[in-house]
Amino acid sequence: MTTTGITVSLGVSTWDKGISSEEILIARADTALYRAKANGRNRVESWIASPPETLLNHD
């Protein structure tokens, strides 16, 4: 008997007020999917917006 391995990679995005169309939602999920595949497969990645630069500076 031969066994075949199956891997699952998922890309997740949520609807927020910055999304104006379904195409943007799908593009974000697609970006997350390819990140999951690049990071080793068998994982779930979510699309996260980069925070504004002002939030990154804690001076």
ZAMARGU-4260 file (C-alpha; in steps of 0.2 Angstrom, whole numbers, plus 5000, padded with zeros to 4 digits):
<rodrens>
0) 5000/5000/5000 | 5007/5017/4995 | 5003/5032/5006 | 5002/5050/4999 | 5006/5065/5010
5) 4994/5079/5010 | 4998/5097/5015 | 4987/5111/5019 | 4991/5129/5018 | 4978/5143/5021
10) 4978/5161/5018 | 4966/5171/5029 | 4960/5189/5028 | 4946/5198/5036 | 4935/5212/5030
15) 4939/5229/5038 | 4934/5247/5034 | 4950/5248/5023 | 4943/5236/5010 | 4932/5243/4996
20) 4929/5227/4986 | 4929/5208/4986 | 4945/5209/4975 | 4955/5217/4988 | 4949/5204/5001
25) 4954/5190/4990 | 4971/5198/4985 | 4975/5199/5004 | 4970/5181/5007 | 4981/5176/4992
30) 4996/5185/4998 | 4994/5176/5015 | 4992/5160/5006 | 5008/5162/4997 | 5017/5167/5013
35) 5011/5151/5021 | 5018/5141/5007 | 5035/5150/5008 | 5036/5148/5027 | 5035/5129/5026
40) 5017/5124/5021 | 5005/5115/5033 | 5001/5131/5041 | 4989/5146/5042 | 4995/5164/5038
45) 4984/5179/5040 | 4985/5195/5031 | 4991/5209/5042 | 4992/5227/5037 | 5008/5236/5041
50) 5005/5249/5055 | 5008/5267/5051 | 5026/5273/5054 | 5020/5284/5068 | 5015/5269/5078
55) 5032/5262/5075 | 5042/5276/5083 | 5041/5276/5102 | 5054/5290/5104
</rodrens>
